[in-house]
Amino acid sequence: MLLRVNVTFFCWLIVSILIPQSGFCITGLEVAERMDAVDTSKCGEMQSIMLIKRGSQQLVRAMDVKKKKFEGVEKQVIRFSEPQEVRDTSYLTWSHQDIDKEDDMWVYMPSESLVRRVSGGGKKGPFMRSDYANEDVSKREVADDTHKLLREEQLFGVDCYVVEMTPVHPHKTNFSKRIVWVRKDIWLPAKIEYINHAGKSYKELVYGGFKKIQGIWTTTRQKMTTPSRGTVTIMEYRKVAYDTGLSDSLFLQTDLKR
């Protein structure tokens, strides 16, 4: 009997050493990879309306968004159509999978007829006077962050994984980390809390309008809030379409002036 007990104890000891004691059956990295795998398209386009609320002031921006995946890089072009004073203002982003290669961003200002590269501190600046920073409109690759699964909890009545995502190169971002609530059912973010370099939460992004479009779960509504400034930016995506056969030439700097 003693031998049997000792053998049982020995087996338990080996299992306890080999199996992580975190209590989770999935890692933060695996959650991030599942999120990244949701969009199975090669390219896509949509129309978007951005409403910026600053006290009693409201600004409305209409834009067309196109994106396409290339080898090692995802490219996106944003072209504003309304109102008149921002018409044809365009942003081009290249998000590289290689974390040691800095993501590229260019902006075309029709009033100056000039394509200007946005780099360094410029990426931390506000995107068209909104609560989004320029860096927020460029896709973050999984490898851009380290990932730690903090807990599981419900948000808005939906089961979520809560993952802490910390930039590999924090000096290049406004935030020191992001806390991301990821829906377990469709693997899309439900909320992101941004933490600054002083360790304080400074803005929050909430997602909504979840729809399955052409077999791909998609969020069609976002609300970014900056409590310290009392400002809110609402983004609504319309006419979303995937795999529309976009030309490679649309994602070149030379095309921004067209």
C-alpha positions in Angstrom: 0.0 0.0 0.0 2.8 2.4 0.9 4.5 1.7 -2.4 1.3 2.4 -4.3 0.9 5.7 -2.5 4.5 6.7 -3.2 4.1 5.8 -6.9 0.9 7.9 -7.0 2.6 10.8 -5.3 5.6 10.5 -7.7 3.3 10.6 -10.7 1.5 13.7 -9.4 4.8 15.4 -8.7 6.0 14.8 -12.3 2.7 16.1 -13.8 2.8 19.2 -11.6 6.2 20.0 -12.7 5.5 19.5 -16.4 2.2 21.3 -16.6 2.1 25.1 -16.1 0.3 26.1 -12.9 -1.2 29.3 -14.4 -4.7 27.8 -14.4 -5.3 28.8 -18.0 -5.5 26.4 -20.9 -4.4 29.1 -23.4 -1.6 31.7 -23.3 -1.7 35.4 -24.0 0.3 34.9 -27.2 -2.1 32.2 -28.4 -5.1 34.6 -27.9 -3.2 37.3 -29.9 -2.6 34.8 -32.7 -6.2 33.7 -32.8 -7.2 37.4 -33.0 -4.8 38.0 -35.9 -6.2 34.9 -37.7 -9.8 36.1 -37.8 -9.3 38.2 -41.0 -8.6 35.6 -43.6 -9.0 38.0 -46.5 -6.2 39.1 -48.9 -7.6 42.6 -49.2 -10.6 44.7 -48.2 -12.2 48.1 -48.4 -14.9 50.1 -46.6 -16.4 53.5 -46.2 -16.0 55.2 -42.8 -17.5 58.1 -40.9 -15.6 59.6 -38.0 -17.4 61.8 -35.5 -15.1 63.8 -33.1 -16.7 65.4 -30.1 -14.9 68.2 -28.2 -17.2 69.7 -25.7 -19.9 71.5 -27.7 -17.9 71.2 -30.9 -18.4 68.3 -33.3 -16.3 67.4 -36.3 -17.4 64.9 -38.9 -15.0 63.2 -41.3 -15.9 60.8 -44.2 -13.2 58.6 -45.6 -12.5 55.5 -47.8 -10.3 52.8 -46.4 -8.5 50.2 -48.5 -6.0 47.6 -47.2 -4.1 44.7 -48.7 -1.7 42.0 -47.5 1.6 41.6 -49.2 4.6 39.4 -48.4 5.8 40.5 -44.9 3.7 43.7 -44.8 0.1 44.9 -44.7 -0.6 48.1 -46.5 -3.5 50.5 -46.0 -4.6 53.8 -47.6 -7.1 56.2 -46.1 -8.5 58.9 -48.3 -10.8 61.6 -46.9 -13.8 62.7 -48.9 -15.7 65.1 -46.6 -15.8 67.9 -45.6 -14.3 70.1 -48.3 -11.4 71.3 -46.2 -10.0 67.8 -45.8 -11.0 66.3 -49.1 -8.3 64.2 -50.7 -6.1 64.3 -47.6 -4.7 60.8 -47.6 -2.7 58.5 -45.4 -0.6 55.5 -46.5 0.7 52.9 -43.9 2.9 49.9 -44.4 2.9 47.6 -41.3 5.9 45.3 -41.4 5.9 41.9 -39.7 9.6 42.3 -39.0 9.7 44.1 -35.6 13.1 45.5 -36.2 11.8 47.3 -39.3 10.0 50.5 -38.5 6.5 50.8 -39.9 6.1 53.4 -42.7 3.5 56.2 -42.8 3.0 59.0 -45.4 0.4 61.7 -45.5 -0.7 63.7 -48.6 -1.9 67.3 -47.9 -3.7 68.6 -51.1 -3.3 72.2 -49.9 0.4 71.8 -50.2 0.4 69.2 -53.0 3.0 67.4 -50.9 3.5 63.8 -49.8 5.2 63.9 -46.3 6.6 61.1 -44.4 5.4 60.7 -40.8 8.1 59.3 -38.5 9.3 59.3 -35.0 7.2 61.6 -32.7 4.9 62.4 -35.6 3.3 58.9 -35.2 2.4 59.7 -31.7 0.5 62.8 -32.8 -3.3 63.0 -33.2 -4.9 61.5 -36.3 -6.9 64.3 -38.0 -7.6 66.0 -34.6 -9.3 62.8 -33.2 -8.7 60.7 -30.1 -6.8 58.3 -32.2 -3.1 58.7 -32.6 -1.4 58.3 -36.0 0.1 55.1 -34.6 -3.4 53.7 -33.8 -4.5 53.6 -37.5 -1.5 51.4 -38.4 -1.9 47.7 -37.8 0.1 46.3 -34.9 1.6 42.9 -35.7 1.5 40.1 -33.1 5.3 40.3 -32.8 5.2 44.0 -32.0 4.1 43.1 -28.4 4.7 40.5 -25.7 1.5 39.0 -24.3 0.4 38.0 -20.9 -3.0 36.5 -20.1 -4.2 38.2 -16.9 -7.6 36.7 -16.3 -11.0 35.6 -17.8 -14.1 37.7 -17.2 -17.3 38.9 -18.7 -17.6 42.2 -20.4 -20.9 43.5 -21.8 -22.3 40.1 -21.0 -19.8 38.2 -23.1 -17.0 35.9 -21.9 -13.6 37.4 -22.6 -9.9 36.8 -22.2 -8.1 39.8 -20.7 -4.6 40.1 -22.2 -1.8 42.5 -21.3 0.1 43.5 -24.5 3.4 45.3 -23.9 5.3 46.8 -26.8 8.7 45.3 -27.6 9.9 48.8 -28.4 8.0 51.0 -25.9 9.9 54.2 -26.7 8.3 54.2 -30.1 4.7 54.4 -28.7 2.5 56.6 -26.6 1.6 53.7 -24.4 3.6 51.4 -22.1 1.1 48.7 -22.5 -2.5 47.9 -23.5 -5.0 45.8 -21.6 -7.2 44.0 -24.2 -10.5 42.3 -23.6 -10.9 39.6 -26.3 -14.2 37.9 -27.0 -14.0 34.2 -26.6 -16.7 33.5 -29.1 -15.4 35.4 -32.2 -11.8 36.3 -31.2 -12.2 40.0 -31.7 -11.4 42.8 -29.2 -14.2 44.2 -27.2 -12.2 46.9 -25.4 -8.7 48.2 -25.1 -7.4 50.2 -22.2 -4.3 52.3 -23.0 -1.7 52.7 -20.2 0.8 55.6 -20.5 4.5 55.5 -19.5 3.6 56.8 -16.1 1.5 53.7 -15.5 -1.8 55.5 -15.8 -4.8 54.7 -18.0 -5.3 57.6 -20.4 -7.7 56.4 -23.0 -10.1 53.6 -23.9 -11.3 52.0 -27.1 -14.6 50.1 -27.1 -15.7 48.0 -30.1 -19.2 47.2 -31.3 -21.4 46.5 -34.3 -20.0 42.9 -34.7 -21.1 41.4 -37.9 -20.1 38.4 -40.0 -19.3 39.7 -43.5 -18.4 37.2 -46.2 -17.7 34.7 -43.5 -15.4 37.0 -41.5 -16.3 38.4 -38.1 -15.9 42.2 -38.3 -16.4 45.1 -36.0 -18.2 48.0 -37.6 -18.2 50.5 -34.8 -15.6 51.9 -32.4 -15.6 54.6 -29.7 -12.3 56.1 -28.5 -12.5 58.1 -25.3 -9.9 60.4 -23.6 -11.3 61.2 -20.2 -8.6 63.7 -19.2 -9.6 65.9 -22.3 -13.3 65.1 -22.2 -13.2 64.1 -25.9 -14.7 61.2 -27.7 -14.3 59.9 -31.3 -16.8 57.5 -32.8 -15.8 55.6 -35.9 -18.4 53.8 -38.0 -17.5 51.5 -40.9 -20.0 51.0 -43.8 -20.1 49.0 -47.0 -17.4 46.6 -45.8 -16.2 44.2 -48.5 -13.4 41.7 -48.6 -11.3 40.2 -51.4 -12.3 42.9 -53.9 -9.2 42.5 -56.1 -7.4 45.8 -55.2 -4.5 46.8 -57.4 -1.0 46.8 -55.9 -0.4 50.3 -57.3 -3.0 51.8 -54.9 -0.6 51.3 -52.0 2.3 53.4 -53.4 3.3 56.9 -52.3 3.0 58.0 -55.9 -0.7 57.1 -55.9 -1.5 59.4 -53.0 -1.7 62.5 -55.3 -4.1 61.0 -57.8 
